Amino acid sequence: MRGNGLWAQLRRPPGGRDARIMLLAQGVDRTGTGVWAAASVLYFTYVCGMDARQLGLLLGVGAVAGIAGSPLAGRAAERLSLRGLLIGCHLLRLGTMGLLLVADYFAVLLAAVALICLAERGAKTLEMLFATRVAGERRGTYQALFRSVANAGYAVGAGVSAIGLAVGTTTAYRALIVANALSYLLAAVLIRRTEEPAGRGLVAEVPSERPQEEPAAVPSPWRDRGYLLFVLLDLPMCLDDTILNVGLPLWLIHHTDAPHAVVPVFLTLNTVLVVLLQLKVSAWAERPGGATTAVGWYGVILLTTCLLIALSTGGGPLAASIALLAAAALVTLAELMRSVSSWELAVSLAPPRARASYLGVAGMSQSVQRSVGPLLLTGVVMAAGPVGWLALGAATTGLGALQRRASLRRLAAVDAGRAVAVAAG
């Protein structure tokens, strides 16, 4: 069992040397991101002097740019070097973070943040595609290792950021920006040491024996109704992120008697559980069959989470704290399942000949959810009180069951198509 533990897997990840270097690069990147995420709002408020309206516009434009990053990166990866694109994304983030240090005009800061978010989301899609190519059928294990590395990096970055925020000077804030920018540079250097994974370029079908026949056109994800349905249904499968980071803290503060000191425990509990359990959950939810099962369980777990949040209003400080901490643990379990199942199904349901473009479209789900999710929770769910949480849980459970049924139907069609192709060959 020890040989299958986290450290052993990190030393010998699926994909070998290149996967190990990429995991290190991702850990460095996420550490820098953790530094900036914890300090960004305060930097724009106290150093750049933005008011609430400007800050809201800045974050909104960044979120929209992030949505565009995934399909753009996926499309580019069909034609260009995946490794070169990923290095380019990191260097673009490096340059735009440097721009934040010298820019004074709001319009320039707006453009810089939009480019950062665009490149960040594009980089995540390219990392996903890199892992799909180097890890092959063991991509679920790679995803589990990445999740553990990423959460550890975020935690370290948040700790570094706390030191700078405690100092509180303009120089300290700018030092945090430099630290984040250097993480992009180091990640790019590490990625340069990897080899280009197999599968680059537009891959046509096996050429016909008759030379006058043209190879079949590469399908477009934007014309694939079945895959677009999967992406649409995947949106509510990403709500765990917003529930943990927005819903639980705001509900605790405004609707329960739980002490505010419980709020940081949510993220600490989430980080610890992800590091400890991601490999085990991924092993259970690996392969398309396991992924579809995980989708069904996701809705049930989120329903239980919402029930606990609704019940937290009825007791005193201790009862509310216990209910919300249990909800944080359950929403983390839902996150663990979603992180594997969404990726596995996004890959399995996509045609191999156009997988990069398809994964780029699938990557939009999380970006869209991060833009719409907070508005849904604050403007609809929490405004309706405990009933709103119950309705959210019930709706997610139903949509999860629908997603599972639709995925099984498409997987069956894909398997049937392969069988026909083999028989014809």
Disulfide bonds with the S-S distance in Angstrom:
none
